[in-house]
Amino acid sequence: MTRTVAVLSAMTLVGSLSACGGDDSAGDASKPLEFWSRSGPEGATTYKAILAAFTAKTGIKVDYQGVLEFDTQLQTKASSKKLPDLWINDASLLGTYQGQGYTTPVEQSQIEGGDSIDTATWEQNKGLDGKTYGVPFSRQAFGTLVRVDWRKKLGLPQPKTWDDLTALATAFATKDPDGNGKKDTYGMVVPGSSKNGYIGWWASSYIWQAGGDFIAPAGDGKYKSVVNSPQTKTALEFIRKQFCTPGNVVPGSLNLTTSEAPFFQEGKAGIYLTGPYAMGGYDKQLGKDKYEVIPMPKGPASATALGEGENIYFGAGSKKSDDAKKLAAFLISPEAQEIGMKATESKYPVVRLPVNTSVKIDKVLNDPRWDAFQQQYRQDSKTFVWSIKYQAIRQASGEGINAMMSSCTSDLDAGLQKLDQALNDELKAQDVLG
């Protein structure tokens, strides 16, 4: 999951469908361009600023909605054959949207400024049929956040390896890093719930760092499970060591999602593997001086981190394709990307790492922590397979890993065999098993 999937009331919209023209506007060439994003109020404010600049520049009006319960609302629109003209959501949903017939292909040459996005990023948006579905809008990589004040108080160096990371987590749990004389601090924040595959999503970086993986190409657009390997087992042994060392992870982590795990910003845990989107809140709640973004501690094979992103998707059936492509071109322009990167009291950054290669993050934000995330993304990141319906793969992975972490004596070999079968069963159900 690229960000937390908020499960809120379907009525929670920034504006309502009826207030912005209602379903009648969808696909109607005489109405404003209908554009959605999966956003709460802060993110919606940022998108509104981008769209105001677009309308001022082009004269094209936009009916914008920031939708929290995005997938449910999109399905409702699809059932009435009135999809938005375009929307922004997780890149990992590309295969799902293509498979459902929600979105239409686009060629790089059809988007003005499309050559400002590097070829590798465009290639991430290839569907199983070889066509491109969606324009890259934002990218990001996971990074390791550490309470630097705790680390320095205990006289410990930045962790460089998994062993260092384990030692730091244990120290944070046992050596009273906040100095209050109580045993009330922990090492790692882990969103370990099987819900929405959270723990599989969180564990992916460590699995890749060990040289393991979930699925791999089998040729001719097909895939196969490769999860049952010694490398993946090594990663799960490392993860289980954290769960089974008292205090190294927050108690109850196997039941937690990201929205239920505020322990880093509340000063209860000192290590969090997460994305750069979290920093705005942490800066306010903890203060910039209290934590650091460190290079990913290296595993047996690499220091690879999960890479994610958001795409601009074009709704099937839209009668405003030309205007939609003009908006997409503006969204990837330096002007829009920079607006989307800057956070204020009322605005939340909706562009994590810019896809436009002419935008220099260090000059826009003047914050070396963001540059650290960008370097991680460019130098050593890996994405899930977005061309298939990966959400189901992630869900199965989360359920399998959660079960294996539920006991310190569980049979990892048996658990990996079971997960291997589950992944192949899902690939077969999608007709992509090779």
Buried (B, 14 or more C-beta within 10 A) or exposed (E): BBBBBBEEEEEEBBBEBEEBBEBEBBBBEEBBBBBBBBBBEBBBBBBBBBBEBBBEEBEBBBBBBBBBBBBEBBEBBBEEEBBBBBBBBBBBBBBBBBBBEBBBBBEBEBBBBBEBBEEEBBEBBBBBEEEBBBBBBBBBBBBBBBBBBBBEBBEBEBBBEBEBBBBBBBBBBBBBBBEEEEEEBBBBBBBBBBBBBBBBBBBBBBBBBBBBBBBEEBEEBBBBBBBBBEBBBBBBEBBBBBBEBEBBBBEEBBEBBBEBBBBBBEBBBBBBBBBBBBBBBBBEEBEEEBBBBBBBBBBBBBBBBBBBBBBBBBBBBBBBBEBBBBBBBBBBBBBBBBBBBEBEEEBBBBBBBBBBEEBBBEEBBEBEBBBBBBBBBBEBBBBBBBBBBBBBBBBBBBBBBBBBBBEEEBEBEEBBEBBBBBBBEBBEEBEBBB
